[in-house]
Amino acid sequence: MSEFITKRNELLAQKVIKGLASRNMTGYYAADKEAALAQALELIPEGSSVTMGGAMSAHEIGLVKALKEGNYDFIDRDEAEDPRAAMLAAYDADVFLASSNAMTEDGILVNIDGNSNRVSAIAQGPRKVVFIVGMNKVCNDLDGAMKRARNVAAPINAQRFGLNTPCSKTGACADCKSADTICCQFLITRYSRHEGRIHVILVNDSLGF
């Protein structure tokens, strides 16, 4: 990554972190994936029960691997005999890992979901939520964040899961009501009622979708 992009990301991240603080959430800036991994592990005490939604960014920085190999109770729905039970366990977990489909420069998080286990756990349940967010997901405002979530993240995820949606074919949102739609629930997190619950690690990299 060029020094000019890095400088821009450093400056923008400070604005985002101030916005998060005004919304009772805590932000951090990581200069690279390794720094992001170290910051995330600082936020997750050993022995914690940890689970996640479909956060590719957590995989990309090596966090999922570190938790599986470390002294943590990692609840992996992908390997569970009963995936539904694993998803329900998230609501009583110590830590829930997530990324965000998009976020604004002033600290609003935007997420859309099909099964809705991810957005519901972000909203309520787990004692702590740790977001891993690449700077590629930061948008100017809420309108821009919504457009990114619907026209960038959703089509890519629909293609990734092999779903039969209009966006998987065209690459753009059609506001569909397809049986395969993954845009069932929209969550806009503009403020955290509980101080110390939501933590957002902004990474100087392009992560996730």
Secondary structure, 3 states (H helix, E strand, C coil): CCHHHHHHHHHHHHHHHHHHHHCCCEEEEECCHHHHHHHHHHHCCCCCEEEECCCHHHHHCCHHHHHHHCCCEECCCCCCCCHHHHHHHHHHCCEEEECCCEEECCCCEEEEECCCHHHHHHHCCCCEEEEEEEHHHEECCHHHHHHHHHHHHHHHHHHHCCCCCHHHHHCCCCCCCCCCCCCCEEEEECCCCCCCCEEEEEECCCCCC
